[in-house]
Amino acid sequence: MKPAALLVDIFGTTVDWWTGVAGQVTAIAAERGVQLDGGEFAGAWRERYLPSMAEVREGRRPWAYLDTLHRESLDKLLDGFGLADRFDEADRQRLVRAWHRLPAWPDAAEGLRRLRVRYPVVALSNGGFALLINLLKAEDLHFDAIISAELAHSYKPDARVYHRAAGLLDLPPEQLLMVACHGWDLDGARAAGLRTAFVERPAEKGPDQDADRPADTPTDLACASFTELAGALGC
Amino acid sequence: MKPAALLVDIFGTTVDWWTGVAGQVTAIAAERGVQLDGGEFAGAWRERYLPSMAEVREGRRPWAYLDTLHRESLDKLLDGFGLADRFDEADRQRLVRAWHRLPAWPDAAEGLRRLRVRYPVVALSNGGFALLINLLKAEDLHFDAIISAELAHSYKPDARVYHRAAGLLDLPPEQLLMVACHGWDLDGARAAGLRTAFVERPAEKGPDQDADRPADTPTDLACASFTELAGALGC
């Protein structure tokens, strides 16, 4: 397999959203004197991620930026936890910004560096452009370009997002390799005509929750890290 | 001045289009046994650049990709030079691709590296997404993101292009600094509410043609290189 370019997912695949969000939630809660399991909260917040995007993808609401969806989910979640009166507007804005600052998985920078020697490597994320710039810059992760689903006014796994990326790269979908740790993303990419590589992230949802497993999703490649992927692609 | 992010022009400002295109035109002409002054041809080709984009900007034709405009200009130019029968379809495609592979100015990589330590530094070019990825990757030039005018379906100096960039970066125009070597680009950015920095490239159009001069354009800053710009911005 020699794709013309790689598209790489960010949340979970390149960066560890669970550890990042859990830590920031715990810290902000502590400042407010609130006892809160940051990991449980992060997991519950992320649970609302796919359903909130599905409303946009399926046309049940107009385009809304990921930060907006995160904020709406947060407000509902704080209500559900009985904590609505403990976090003010500024706290909520800080919490939403937690998704702009997440730690990279240890193999990400080195794997991306090796992959970029032979391939154009492009971030393809449901995160917004501004969010992605903040996130990748803070972790010193280098891509040849960033493509946000916002450029298609939809969200993965909508085929329009993968096809928008192919159009911008001026390449047919079958010459692109989508790299992700989620079955739903890779299924969407495959349905849109792309090739797919699973990078397994067993700790993606924290220590107590099962992550997606490569055995459950048909893909062209399955690896345990970006450095293993680099090796598999001859880098 | 402490902008929230920098937008950097590519053709002429970051890379030396004249030397790059002249050299490739000369080489392809030699293969075909055609005597041709590559520098003169490159200059004449670029002369058609602003008028061809103006047709799109002003709505006189629907959106057309920069490669398409370059190709149309090339066909007219070869006719004008009486060389239409000397370059076949494959040659013409190679010539259009010459704009995808241009040498960086010597100060570009180091200047960008220094600027990126303190600022998000984003390419903002009339070149297409695919062209920009090819160009920047070949020269090992690193940006935090690439924004092509194609995302606004127009071309600089249309205000929509600068405002599209501001929207994607989630920043107000006045917090952005547009960096370019062309008065028309900086005038457009200023009219759209951005701050502006002139980086002078006296050899931009080759040794025999005058380049734009900072004295002719009101800007917030004027420098002779990206490294000088980095110094001026405290990097």
Interface residues (C-beta under 8 A of the other chain):
Chain A: R116 P120 V122 G128 F129 A130 L132 I133 N134 L136 K137 H142 D144 A145 I146 S148 E150 L151 L168 L169 D170 L171
Chain B: R116 P120 V122 G128 F129 A130 L132 I133 N134 L136 K137 H142 D144 A145 I146 S148 E150 L151 L168 L169 D170 L171
